[in-house]
Amino acid sequence: MGDTDTPDFNKARGFLIGFSVVVFLLWYFGADLSSFKLMGNEIKLQSITKSAWMVLAVINVYFLFRYYQRLPRNGLVFDEVMNSMYDAYLKKFSLLFYKRRLKKLAQEHLSINYPQNSISNFYYDAHVTCYATLQEHKKNDPDTWSGLHSFRRKDRTELRLVVNYTTVDPASNNPSLAGGSAETLSPNILIAMFAKLLTLIRGAFVAPWLSDNVFPLVIGAAATFVAVFKWCQVNFMWT
């Protein structure tokens, strides 16, 4: 019992995944739970055999809760790697979506400051503003503001979109002064959702956050559902 009751997070995850996989295998291969072998001897259950799947479900729920209780603080919110990927996608899609708007800002800036010139090239950039805000919040109230998940969606996704440009002097046809403009905004919710979706898909392959923290909960919940479903099927004769 010492190893089973250990508070170690990795072992709690291992027990949950291991037992859940066993439940899936028993269900997938249609195992007969009225009998099994123990130390080379076949043991045949004589009573309440129809409750075997419910027993498996209860055990799996126990391992599920043990794992959840040992999750690190904020283990179910994006870690640094996932946040970096999310920021990159958010900036990329926002620049694509608001490109025309940024060009218009640059042209308005040009007409005011260099009306005789024309724009030769545009250069785009984006900065996530919540990191600077987070540092300020942590200085003023470190106990309340623990991470990026503390922000509302609009504040978490707020960007400083920047457009710089180079100009051409019509008289000499040579590159002239460079200018620029910027705007702070929160991207469309669809952009934020699409960026998060791609982050989850990519993160499942390249980052440990999903496989370490989220996947065990998913497989544990799924295995519990399968066991309860099988119990209902056995007891109520579903076909």
C-alpha positions in Angstrom: 0.0 0.0 0.0 2.9 2.3 0.5 3.5 2.9 -3.3 -0.3 3.2 -4.0 -0.8 5.9 -1.3 2.3 7.9 -2.2 1.8 11.6 -2.7 4.1 11.6 -5.7 2.5 13.2 -8.7 4.1 11.0 -11.3 3.0 7.8 -9.6 -0.5 9.1 -9.2 -0.5 9.8 -13.0 0.9 6.4 -13.7 -1.7 4.6 -11.7 -4.5 6.5 -13.3 -3.3 5.9 -16.9 -2.4 2.3 -16.2 -5.7 1.4 -14.6 -7.7 3.3 -17.3 -5.8 1.5 -20.1 -6.7 -1.8 -18.4 -10.4 -0.8 -18.3 -10.3 0.1 -22.0 -8.6 -3.2 -22.9 -11.2 -5.2 -20.9 -14.0 -3.4 -22.6 -12.5 -3.5 -26.1 -11.8 -7.2 -26.0 -15.1 -8.1 -24.3 -13.5 -9.6 -21.2 -15.6 -11.9 -19.0 -15.3 -10.5 -15.5 -17.1 -13.4 -13.9 -13.7 -15.3 -13.7 -10.0 -14.5 -13.7 -6.7 -16.1 -12.9 -4.7 -15.2 -9.7 -1.2 -16.8 -9.2 -2.0 -19.5 -11.8 -5.3 -20.5 -10.3 -8.6 -19.7 -11.9 -11.1 -17.9 -9.6 -14.7 -17.8 -10.6 -16.9 -15.2 -9.0 -20.2 -16.6 -7.7 -22.2 -13.5 -6.6 -22.9 -9.9 -7.8 -20.8 -10.5 -10.9 -23.0 -8.0 -12.7 -21.5 -5.3 -10.5 -17.9 -5.9 -11.6 -17.9 -3.1 -14.1 -19.2 -0.7 -11.5 -16.4 -1.7 -9.1 -13.9 -0.9 -11.9 -15.6 2.5 -12.4 -15.4 3.3 -8.7 -11.7 2.3 -8.5 -11.0 4.4 -11.6 -12.8 7.4 -10.0 -10.6 7.0 -7.0 -7.4 7.1 -9.1 -8.9 10.1 -11.0 -9.4 12.1 -7.9 -6.0 11.1 -6.5 -4.4 12.4 -9.6 -6.5 15.6 -9.7 -5.6 16.4 -6.0 -1.9 16.1 -6.8 -1.9 18.3 -9.9 0.5 21.2 -9.5 -1.0 24.6 -8.9 -2.4 26.0 -12.1 -1.5 22.7 -13.8 -4.6 23.0 -16.1 -3.8 26.4 -17.5 -1.2 27.0 -20.2 2.4 26.8 -19.1 5.2 29.0 -20.5 5.7 26.9 -23.6 2.0 26.8 -24.5 1.7 30.6 -23.8 4.6 31.3 -26.2 2.9 29.3 -28.9 -0.4 30.9 -28.3 1.2 34.4 -28.4 2.9 33.6 -31.7 -0.3 32.4 -33.4 -2.2 35.3 -32.0 0.2 37.8 -33.4 0.5 36.1 -36.7 -3.2 35.9 -37.4 -3.9 39.3 -36.0 -1.4 40.9 -38.4 -3.0 39.0 -41.3 -6.5 40.0 -40.3 -5.7 43.7 -39.6 -3.1 44.2 -42.3 -5.4 46.5 -44.4 -6.2 48.5 -41.3 -2.5 49.0 -40.5 -1.8 50.0 -44.1 -4.5 52.7 -43.8 -2.9 53.9 -40.6 0.5 54.2 -42.3 -1.0 56.1 -45.3 -2.7 58.5 -43.0 0.5 59.1 -41.1 2.3 59.6 -44.4 -0.2 62.1 -45.7 0.2 64.2 -42.5 4.0 64.0 -42.2 5.4 63.4 -45.7 2.6 64.3 -48.1 5.1 64.6 -51.0 6.4 61.1 -50.6 5.1 57.6 -51.4 5.4 54.4 -49.4 7.8 51.9 -50.8 7.7 49.1 -48.1 5.6 48.2 -45.1 7.0 46.4 -42.0 4.6 44.9 -39.5 5.1 43.8 -35.9 3.0 43.0 -32.9 3.5 42.9 -29.1 1.3 41.3 -26.4 0.6 44.0 -23.8 -0.5 41.8 -20.9 3.1 40.8 -19.9 4.0 44.4 -19.0 0.6 44.7 -17.2 1.3 41.4 -15.3 4.6 42.7 -14.0 2.9 45.8 -12.6 0.1 43.8 -11.0 2.6 41.4 -9.4 4.5 44.4 -7.9 1.3 45.9 -6.5 -0.5 42.8 -5.5 1.6 39.6 -5.8 -0.8 37.4 -3.9 -3.8 38.0 -6.2 -2.1 38.1 -9.6 -0.5 34.7 -10.1 -0.3 34.4 -13.9 -1.7 35.1 -17.4 -4.8 33.1 -16.6 -5.8 35.9 -14.2 -6.6 38.2 -17.1 -9.9 38.4 -18.9 -9.8 37.3 -22.5 -9.8 40.8 -23.9 -6.9 41.8 -21.7 -5.0 38.6 -22.2 -5.2 38.9 -26.0 -4.6 42.7 -26.3 -2.0 43.5 -28.8 0.1 46.6 -29.8 0.1 46.3 -33.6 2.8 48.3 -35.3 3.3 49.3 -38.9 6.5 50.9 -40.1 7.3 52.1 -43.6 9.9 53.5 -45.8 9.2 56.2 -48.3 10.5 57.3 -51.7 11.1 61.0 -52.5 9.4 61.6 -55.9 12.0 64.3 -56.8 15.1 62.1 -56.5 13.4 58.7 -56.6 15.6 57.7 -53.6 14.5 56.1 -50.3 13.8 58.8 -47.8 12.6 59.1 -44.2 11.0 56.1 -42.5 7.8 56.5 -40.5 5.3 54.4 -38.6 2.1 54.1 -36.7 0.6 51.8 -34.1 -2.7 50.8 -32.6 -3.7 48.8 -29.5 -6.6 46.5 -29.7 -8.0 43.1 -28.7 -8.3 40.8 -31.6 -11.6 39.3 -32.8 -12.8 36.4 -30.6 -12.6 34.1 -33.6 -8.9 34.9 -34.0 -8.3 34.1 -30.4 -10.2 30.9 -30.6 -8.4 29.8 -33.8 -5.0 30.6 -32.3 -5.9 28.6 -29.2 -7.1 25.7 -31.2 -3.9 25.5 -33.2 -1.9 25.9 -30.0 -3.7 22.9 -28.5 -3.2 20.8 -31.7 0.5 21.7 -32.0 1.1 21.5 -28.3 -0.2 17.9 -28.2 2.9 16.9 -30.3 5.6 19.3 -29.2 4.9 20.3 -25.6 4.5 18.2 -22.5 1.7 20.2 -20.9 -1.2 18.3 -22.6 0.3 14.8 -22.2 1.5 15.4 -18.6 -1.5 17.3 -17.1 -4.6 17.1 -19.3 -4.4 13.7 -21.1 -4.5 11.6 -17.9 -7.8 13.4 -16.8 -9.3 12.8 -20.3 -8.4 9.1 -20.4 -9.4 8.6 -16.8 -12.8 10.2 -17.3 -13.3 8.3 -20.6 -12.4 4.9 -18.9 -14.8 5.6 -16.1 -17.6 6.4 -18.6 -16.8 3.1 -20.5 -17.0 1.1 -17.2 -20.3 2.7 -16.2 -21.7 2.2 -19.7 -20.7 -1.4 -19.7 -22.3 -1.9 -16.2 -25.6 -0.5 -17.5 -25.3 -2.7 -20.6 -24.8 -5.8 -18.5 -27.5 -5.0 -15.9 -30.2 -3.6 -18.2 -29.5 -5.9 -21.2 -28.7 -3.1 -23.6 -27.7 -4.4 -27.1 
